[in-house]
Amino acid sequence: MPNDKIYMRLSNNNNADGVVLNADNDVFTINLPNNLKNRGKCYVRVMSCIAQIEDVASGNRIVPANTRVFVLRSNISMLGYDTENRASSNMILGTGIITADADEIIELSSPDAGLEFTCPSFPDEIIIEKMCYNPATQLLIRANSYTTTSLPCEVCLEVEFFNDFPNYS
């Protein structure tokens, strides 16, 4: 019998209960429903990520000029180690190339790239941060300095909990 796959579409562009934006609109928090909390170890596959990086009406961007790499980072833990974060928390869910200063919307990490990982347990709330590499320093920074508009961002995850596997103990 196949395992149940749970799909999570995490978006900042709605008025859903449990979705909270910070004042700079560069971080959004999703309070997970009780049926996803405390379920233990799970296998996560990033299905898709998309982010708007420019407010089309004003022309203001959430990244500095000449920025070429955009990142969506979360507080989802993984089994493993990430040199960018120096830990196994703050999992980078997607990275996208900004091909020109004219790009308004970018798709991050094609699903064909196969970003899949094991998570020890979901937190009670998932935090998604919009980030980019500063073109002057090449260091990862928050993407919040150039517009106060909340631009759409979406991450779709496929999740399988190990406790749902028939032979898992």
FIKOLZA-1660 file (N, C-alpha, C; in steps of 0.1 Angstrom, whole numbers, plus 5000, padded with zeros to 4 digits):
% residues 169
   i   px   py   pz ch aa at
   1 5008 4988 5000  A  M  N
   1 5000 5000 5000  A  M CA
   1 5009 5012 5000  A  M  C
   2 5006 5022 4991  A  P  N
   2 5015 5034 4991  A  P CA
   2 5013 5043 5004  A  P  C
   3 5023 5050 5007  A  N  N
   3 5022 5059 5018  A  N CA
   3 5014 5072 5014  A  N  C
   4 5008 5078 5024  A  D  N
   4 5001 5090 5021  A  D CA
   4 5011 5101 5019  A  D  C
   5 5009 5109 5009  A  K  N
   5 5017 5121 5006  A  K CA
   5 5009 5133 5010  A  K  C
   6 5015 5142 5018  A  I  N
   6 5008 5154 5022  A  I CA
   6 5015 5165 5014  A  I  C
   7 5006 5174 5008  A  Y  N
   7 5011 5185 5001  A  Y CA
   7 5009 5198 5008  A  Y  C
   8 5019 5206 5009  A  M  N
   8 5018 5219 5016  A  M CA
   8 5021 5230 5007  A  M  C
   9 5012 5239 5005  A  R  N
   9 5015 5251 4997  A  R CA
   9 5015 5263 5007  A  R  C
  10 5028 5268 5008  A  L  N
  10 5030 5279 5018  A  L CA
  10 5032 5292 5010  A  L  C
  11 5022 5301 5012  A  S  N
  11 5022 5314 5005  A  S CA
  11 5020 5325 5014  A  S  C
  12 5026 5336 5011  A  N  N
  12 5024 5349 5019  A  N CA
  12 5014 5357 5013  A  N  C
  13 5008 5354 5002  A  N  N
  13 4999 5362 4994  A  N CA
  13 4985 5359 4996  A  N  C
  14 4980 5358 5008  A  N  N
  14 4966 5355 5011  A  N CA
  14 4963 5360 5025  A  N  C
  15 4951 5359 5029  A  N  N
  15 4946 5363 5042  A  N CA
  15 4943 5351 5051  A  N  C
  16 4949 5340 5048  A  A  N
  16 4946 5328 5055  A  A CA
  16 4950 5329 5070  A  A  C
  17 4942 5323 5079  A  D  N
  17 4945 5322 5093  A  D CA
  17 4958 5316 5095  A  D  C
  18 4967 5321 5103  A  G  N
  18 4979 5315 5106  A  G CA
  18 4991 5319 5097  A  G  C
  19 4989 5328 5088  A  V  N
  19 4999 5333 5080  A  V CA
  19 5002 5348 5084  A  V  C
  20 5014 5350 5089  A  V  N
  20 5018 5363 5095  A  V CA
  20 5030 5369 5088  A  V  C
  21 5029 5381 5083  A  L  N
  21 5041 5388 5077  A  L CA
  21 5047 5397 5087  A  L  C
  22 5061 5398 5086  A  N  N
  22 5067 5408 5095  A  N CA
  22 5066 5422 5089  A  N  C
  23 5070 5432 5096  A  A  N
  23 5069 5446 5092  A  A CA
  23 5076 5449 5079  A  A  C
  24 5087 5443 5076  A  D  N
  24 5094 5445 5064  A  D CA
  24 5089 5437 5052  A  D  C
  25 5080 5428 5054  A  N  N
  25 5075 5419 5044  A  N CA
  25 5085 5410 5038  A  N  C
  26 5096 5407 5045  A  D  N
  26 5107 5398 5039  A  D CA
  26 5106 5385 5046  A  D  C
  27 5098 5383 5056  A  V  N
  27 5097 5371 5063  A  V CA
  27 5082 5368 5066  A  V  C
  28 5078 5356 5063  A  F  N
  28 5064 5352 5067  A  F CA
  28 5064 5339 5074  A  F  C
  29 5055 5338 5084  A  T  N
  29 5054 5327 5093  A  T CA
  29 5040 5320 5091  A  T  C
  30 5041 5307 5090  A  I  N
  30 5029 5299 5088  A  I CA
  30 5027 5290 5101  A  I  C
  31 5017 5292 5108  A  N  N
  31 5013 5284 5120  A  N CA
  31 5007 5271 5114  A  N  C
  32 5014 5260 5116  A  L  N
  32 5010 5247 5111  A  L CA
  32 4997 5242 5119  A  L  C
  33 4988 5235 5111  A  P  N
  33 4977 5230 5118  A  P CA
  33 4981 5218 5127  A  P  C
  34 4973 5215 5137  A  N  N
  34 4977 5204 5146  A  N CA
  34 4980 5191 5140  A  N  C
  35 4973 5188 5129  A  N  N
  35 4976 5174 5123  A  N CA
  35 4989 5173 5116  A  N  C
  36 4997 5184 5115  A  L  N
  36 5011 5184 5110  A  L CA
  36 5021 5186 5121  A  L  C
  37 5017 5190 5132  A  K  N
  37 5027 5192 5143  A  K CA
  37 5030 5179 5151  A  K  C
  38 5042 5178 5155  A  N  N
  38 5046 5166 5164  A  N CA
  38 5043 5153 5157  A  N  C
  39 5045 5152 5144  A  R  N
  39 5043 5139 5138  A  R CA
  39 5056 5131 5136  A  R  C
  40 5067 5138 5139  A  G  N
  40 5080 5131 5139  A  G CA
  40 5087 5133 5125  A  G  C
  41 5096 5124 5123  A  K  N
  41 5105 5124 5112  A  K CA
  41 5097 5123 5099  A  K  C
  42 5101 5131 5089  A  C  N
  42 5095 5131 5076  A  C CA
  42 5104 5133 5065  A  C  C
  43 5100 5129 5053  A  Y  N
  43 5108 5130 5041  A  Y CA
  43 5101 5142 5033  A  Y  C
  44 5109 5152 5029  A  V  N
  44 5103 5164 5023  A  V CA
  44 5109 5165 5009  A  V  C
  45 5101 5168 5000  A  R  N
  45 5105 5171 4986  A  R CA
  45 5099 5185 4982  A  R  C
  46 5108 5194 4978  A  V  N
  46 5104 5207 4974  A  V CA
  46 5099 5206 4959  A  V  C
  47 5086 5208 4958  A  M  N
  47 5080 5207 4944  A  M CA
  47 5082 5219 4936  A  M  C
  48 5081 5231 4942  A  S  N
  48 5083 5243 4934  A  S CA
  48 5084 5255 4944  A  S  C
  49 5091 5265 4939  A  C  N
  49 5092 5278 4946  A  C CA
  49 5091 5289 4936  A  C  C
  50 5084 5299 4939  A  I  N
  50 5084 5311 4930  A  I CA
  50 5083 5323 4939  A  I  C
  51 5089 5334 4934  A  A  N
  51 5089 5346 4941  A  A CA
  51 5089 5358 4932  A  A  C
  52 5081 5368 4935  A  Q  N
  52 5081 5381 4928  A  Q CA
  52 5091 5390 4934  A  Q  C
  53 5101 5395 4927  A  I  N
  53 5111 5403 4933  A  I CA
  53 5110 5418 4929  A  I  C
  54 5100 5422 4922  A  E  N
  54 5098 5436 4918  A  E CA
  54 5083 5439 4919  A  E  C
  55 5080 5451 4925  A  D  N
  55 5067 5456 4926  A  D CA
  55 5064 5463 4912  A  D  C
  56 5056 5456 4904  A  V  N
  56 5055 5461 4890  A  V CA
  56 5049 5475 4890  A  V  C
  57 5040 5478 4899  A  A  N
  57 5034 5492 4898  A  A CA
  57 5044 5503 4901  A  A  C
  58 5053 5501 4911  A  S  N
  58 5063 5511 4914  A  S CA
  58 5076 5509 4908  A  S  C
  59 5080 5497 4904  A  G  N
  59 5093 5494 4899  A  G CA
  59 5103 5492 4909  A  G  C
  60 5099 5492 4922  A  N  N
  60 5108 5489 4933  A  N CA
  60 5111 5474 4934  A  N  C
  61 5123 5471 4938  A  R  N
  61 5127 5457 4939  A  R CA
  61 5131 5453 4953  A  R  C
  62 5130 5441 4957  A  I  N
  62 5134 5436 4970  A  I CA
  62 5148 5432 4971  A  I  C
  63 5156 5434 4960  A  V  N
  63 5170 5430 4959  A  V CA
  63 5178 5442 4954  A  V  C
  64 5190 5443 4958  A  P  N
  64 5198 5454 4953  A  P CA
  64 5201 5452 4938  A  P  C
  65 5204 5463 4931  A  A  N
  65 5207 5463 4917  A  A CA
  65 5219 5453 4915  A  A  C
  66 5220 5446 4904  A  N  N
  66 5230 5437 4901  A  N CA
  66 5230 5424 4909  A  N  C
  67 5220 5422 4917  A  T  N
  67 5219 5409 4924  A  T CA
  67 5216 5398 4914  A  T  C
  68 5222 5387 4916  A  R  N
  68 5220 5376 4906  A  R CA
  68 5215 5363 4912  A  R  C
  69 5215 5362 4926  A  V  N
  69 5210 5350 4932  A  V CA
  69 5200 5353 4943  A  V  C
  70 5188 5347 4942  A  F  N
  70 5178 5349 4952  A  F CA
  70 5176 5336 4959  A  F  C
  71 5172 5336 4972  A  V  N
  71 5172 5324 4981  A  V CA
  71 5159 5325 4989  A  V  C
  72 5152 5313 4991  A  L  N
  72 5142 5312 5001  A  L CA
  72 5147 5303 5012  A  L  C
  73 5148 5308 5024  A  R  N
  73 5153 5300 5035  A  R CA
  73 5142 5298 5045  A  R  C
  74 5142 5286 5052  A  S  N
  74 5132 5283 5062  A  S CA
  74 5138 5278 5075  A  S  C
  75 5130 5277 5085  A  N  N
  75 5135 5271 5097  A  N CA
  75 5132 5256 5098  A  N  C
  76 5130 5250 5087  A  I  N
  76 5128 5235 5087  A  I CA
  76 5142 5229 5088  A  I  C
  77 5143 5220 5098  A  S  N
  77 5156 5213 5100  A  S CA
  77 5157 5201 5090  A  S  C
  78 5170 5197 5088  A  M  N
  78 5173 5186 5079  A  M CA
  78 5183 5177 5086  A  M  C
  79 5183 5165 5082  A  L  N
  79 5194 5156 5087  A  L CA
  79 5206 5159 5077  A  L  C
  80 5217 5164 5083  A  G  N
  80 5228 5168 5074  A  G CA
  80 5234 5181 5079  A  G  C
  81 5241 5188 5070  A  Y  N
  81 5248 5200 5074  A  Y CA
  81 5249 5209 5062  A  Y  C
  82 5247 5222 5064  A  D  N
  82 5247 5232 5054  A  D CA
  82 5258 5242 5058  A  D  C
  83 5268 5244 5049  A  T  N
  83 5279 5253 5052  A  T CA
  83 5274 5268 5052  A  T  C
  84 5264 5271 5045  A  E  N
  84 5259 5285 5044  A  E CA
  84 5253 5289 5058  A  E  C
  85 5246 5280 5064  A  N  N
  85 5240 5282 5077  A  N CA
  85 5248 5277 5089  A  N  C
  86 5259 5269 5087  A  R  N
  86 5267 5263 5097  A  R CA
  86 5259 5254 5106  A  R  C
  87 5249 5248 5101  A  A  N
  87 5240 5239 5109  A  A CA
  87 5232 5231 5101  A  A  C
  88 5222 5224 5107  A  S  N
  88 5212 5216 5100  A  S CA
  88 5199 5222 5100  A  S  C
  89 5198 5234 5106  A  S  N
  89 5185 5241 5106  A  S CA
  89 5186 5252 5096  A  S  C
  90 5175 5260 5094  A  N  N
  90 5174 5270 5084  A  N CA
  90 5177 5265 5070  A  N  C
  91 5169 5255 5066  A  M  N
  91 5170 5248 5053  A  M CA
  91 5167 5258 5042  A  M  C
  92 5176 5259 5032  A  I  N
  92 5174 5266 5020  A  I CA
  92 5165 5258 5011  A  I  C
  93 5153 5263 5009  A  L  N
  93 5143 5255 5001  A  L CA
  93 5144 5258 4986  A  L  C
  94 5150 5269 4982  A  G  N
  94 5151 5272 4968  A  G CA
  94 5161 5283 4965  A  G  C
  95 5168 5282 4954  A  T  N
  95 5177 5292 4950  A  T CA
  95 5174 5295 4935  A  T  C
  96 5174 5308 4932  A  G  N
  96 5171 5311 4918  A  G CA
  96 5180 5321 4912  A  G  C
  97 5182 5320 4899  A  I  N
  97 5191 5330 4892  A  I CA
  97 5183 5341 4887  A  I  C
  98 5187 5353 4890  A  I  N
  98 5182 5365 4884  A  I CA
  98 5190 5368 4872  A  I  C
  99 5184 5367 4860  A  T  N
  99 5192 5368 4848  A  T CA
  99 5195 5383 4844  A  T  C
 100 5186 5392 4849  A  A  N
 100 5188 5406 4845  A  A CA
 100 5181 5415 4855  A  A  C
 101 5184 5428 4856  A  D  N
 101 5177 5437 4864  A  D CA
 101 5163 5439 4860  A  D  C
 102 5159 5433 4848  A  A  N
 102 5145 5435 4844  A  A CA
 102 5136 5423 4849  A  A  C
 103 5142 5413 4855  A  D  N
 103 5134 5402 4860  A  D CA
 103 5124 5407 4871  A  D  C
 104 5112 5403 4869  A  E  N
 104 5102 5407 4880  A  E CA
 104 5098 5395 4888  A  E  C
 105 5097 5383 4882  A  I  N
 105 5093 5371 4889  A  I CA
 105 5104 5360 4885  A  I  C
 106 5108 5352 4895  A  I  N
 106 5117 5341 4893  A  I CA
 106 5112 5328 4898  A  I  C
 107 5116 5318 4891  A  E  N
 107 5113 5304 4896  A  E CA
 107 5126 5299 4903  A  E  C
 108 5125 5293 4914  A  L  N
 108 5136 5288 4921  A  L CA
 108 5138 5273 4920  A  L  C
 109 5150 5268 4919  A  S  N
 109 5153 5254 4920  A  S CA
 109 5142 5245 4913  A  S  C
 110 5144 5243 4901  A  S  N
 110 5135 5235 4893  A  S CA
 110 5133 5221 4901  A  S  C
 111 5120 5217 4901  A  P  N
 111 5118 5204 4907  A  P CA
 111 5126 5192 4902  A  P  C
 112 5131 5193 4889  A  D  N
 112 5139 5183 4884  A  D CA
 112 5153 5182 4891  A  D  C
 113 5156 5193 4898  A  A  N
 113 5169 5193 4905  A  A CA
 113 5168 5184 4917  A  A  C
 114 5156 5180 4921  A  G  N
 114 5154 5170 4932  A  G CA
 114 5158 5174 4946  A  G  C
 115 5154 5186 4950  A  L  N
 115 5157 5190 4964  A  L CA
 115 5148 5182 4973  A  L  C
 116 5154 5172 4979  A  E  N
 116 5147 5163 4988  A  E CA
 116 5156 5161 5001  A  E  C
 117 5149 5160 5012  A  F  N
 117 5157 5159 5025  A  F CA
 117 5148 5152 5036  A  F  C
 118 5155 5147 5046  A  T  N
 118 5148 5142 5057  A  T CA
 118 5148 5152 5068  A  T  C
 119 5136 5154 5074  A  C  N
 119 5134 5164 5085  A  C CA
 119 5132 5156 5097  A  C  C
 120 5139 5159 5108  A  P  N
 120 5136 5152 5121  A  P CA
 120 5122 5154 5126  A  P  C
 121 5117 5166 5125  A  S  N
 121 5103 5169 5129  A  S CA
 121 5100 5184 5125  A  S  C
 122 5088 5186 5120  A  F  N
 122 5084 5200 5117  A  F CA
 122 5083 5208 5129  A  F  C
 123 5087 5221 5129  A  P  N
 123 5084 5230 5140  A  P CA
 123 5069 5233 5140  A  P  C
 124 5065 5240 5151  A  D  N
 124 5051 5244 5152  A  D CA
 124 5047 5254 5142  A  D  C
 125 5057 5262 5138  A  E  N
 125 5054 5272 5127  A  E CA
 125 5066 5272 5118  A  E  C
 126 5063 5273 5105  A  I  N
 126 5073 5274 5095  A  I CA
 126 5076 5289 5092  A  I  C
 127 5088 5292 5092  A  I  N
 127 5092 5306 5089  A  I CA
 127 5100 5306 5075  A  I  C
 128 5095 5314 5066  A  I  N
 128 5102 5315 5053  A  I CA
 128 5108 5329 5052  A  I  C
 129 5120 5330 5048  A  E  N
 129 5128 5343 5047  A  E CA
 129 5131 5345 5032  A  E  C
 130 5129 5357 5027  A  K  N
 130 5133 5360 5013  A  K CA
 130 5147 5366 5015  A  K  C
 131 5157 5360 5008  A  M  N
 131 5171 5364 5009  A  M CA
 131 5177 5365 4996  A  M  C
 132 5189 5371 4995  A  C  N
 132 5197 5372 4983  A  C CA
 132 5212 5374 4987  A  C  C
 133 5220 5372 4977  A  Y  N
 133 5234 5374 4979  A  Y CA
 133 5237 5388 4975  A  Y  C
 134 5243 5396 4985  A  N  N
 134 5246 5410 4982  A  N CA
 134 5257 5410 4971  A  N  C
 135 5255 5418 4961  A  P  N
 135 5264 5418 4950  A  P CA
 135 5278 5424 4953  A  P  C
 136 5278 5432 4964  A  A  N
 136 5291 5439 4968  A  A CA
 136 5299 5429 4977  A  A  C
 137 5292 5422 4985  A  T  N
 137 5300 5413 4995  A  T CA
 137 5299 5398 4992  A  T  C
 138 5289 5394 4984  A  Q  N
 138 5286 5380 4981  A  Q CA
 138 5282 5373 4994  A  Q  C
 139 5277 5380 5004  A  L  N
 139 5271 5374 5016  A  L CA
 139 5256 5373 5015  A  L  C
 140 5250 5364 5022  A  L  N
 140 5236 5362 5022  A  L CA
 140 5230 5373 5031  A  L  C
 141 5220 5380 5025  A  I  N
 141 5213 5391 5033  A  I CA
 141 5198 5390 5031  A  I  C
 142 5190 5396 5039  A  R  N
 142 5176 5397 5038  A  R CA
 142 5173 5406 5026  A  R  C
 143 5162 5402 5019  A  A  N
 143 5158 5410 5007  A  A CA
 143 5147 5419 5011  A  A  C
 144 5150 5430 5018  A  N  N
 144 5139 5438 5023  A  N CA
 144 5141 5453 5021  A  N  C
 145 5151 5458 5015  A  S  N
 145 5155 5472 5016  A  S CA
 145 5149 5481 5006  A  S  C
 146 5142 5476 4996  A  Y  N
 146 5139 5484 4984  A  Y CA
 146 5124 5486 4982  A  Y  C
 147 5115 5479 4989  A  T  N
 147 5101 5481 4988  A  T CA
 147 5094 5477 5000  A  T  C
 148 5084 5483 5004  A  T  N
 148 5076 5479 5016  A  T CA
 148 5064 5471 5012  A  T  C
 149 5062 5469 4999  A  T  N
 149 5051 5461 4994  A  T CA
 149 5053 5446 4997  A  T  C
 150 5042 5439 5000  A  S  N
 150 5043 5425 5002  A  S CA
 150 5042 5418 4988  A  S  C
 151 5053 5413 4983  A  L  N
 151 5053 5407 4970  A  L CA
 151 5051 5392 4972  A  L  C
 152 5043 5386 4962  A  P  N
 152 5039 5371 4964  A  P CA
 152 5052 5362 4964  A  P  C
 153 5051 5352 4972  A  C  N
 153 5061 5342 4973  A  C CA
 153 5054 5329 4977  A  C  C
 154 5058 5318 4971  A  E  N
 154 5051 5305 4973  A  E CA
 154 5061 5294 4973  A  E  C
 155 5059 5284 4982  A  V  N
 155 5067 5272 4982  A  V CA
 155 5057 5260 4983  A  V  C
 156 5059 5250 4975  A  C  N
 156 5051 5238 4975  A  C CA
 156 5059 5226 4980  A  C  C
 157 5055 5220 4990  A  L  N
 157 5062 5208 4995  A  L CA
 157 5054 5195 4995  A  L  C
 158 5061 5184 4992  A  E  N
 158 5055 5171 4993  A  E CA
 158 5061 5164 5005  A  E  C
 159 5053 5159 5014  A  V  N
 159 5058 5154 5027  A  V CA
 159 5052 5140 5029  A  V  C
 160 5061 5131 5034  A  E  N
 160 5057 5118 5038  A  E CA
 160 5063 5115 5052  A  E  C
 161 5054 5112 5061  A  F  N
 161 5059 5110 5075  A  F CA
 161 5063 5095 5077  A  F  C
 162 5075 5093 5083  A  F  N
 162 5080 5080 5085  A  F CA
 162 5071 5071 5093  A  F  C
 163 5064 5077 5102  A  N  N
 163 5054 5069 5110  A  N CA
 163 5043 5063 5102  A  N  C
 164 5041 5068 5090  A  D  N
 164 5030 5063 5081  A  D CA
 164 5036 5052 5072  A  D  C
 165 5049 5050 5072  A  F  N
 165 5055 5039 5064  A  F CA
 165 5051 5026 5071  A  F  C
 166 5046 5016 5063  A  P  N
 166 5041 5003 5069  A  P CA
 166 5052 4996 5077  A  P  C
 167 5064 4996 5074  A  N  N
 167 5074 4988 5081  A  N CA
 167 5084 4997 5089  A  N  C
 168 5080 5009 5092  A  Y  N
 168 5089 5018 5100  A  Y CA
 168 5087 5015 5115  A  Y  C
 169 5098 5015 5122  A  S  N
 169 5096 5013 5136  A  S CA
 169 5105 5023 5143  A  S  C
% end
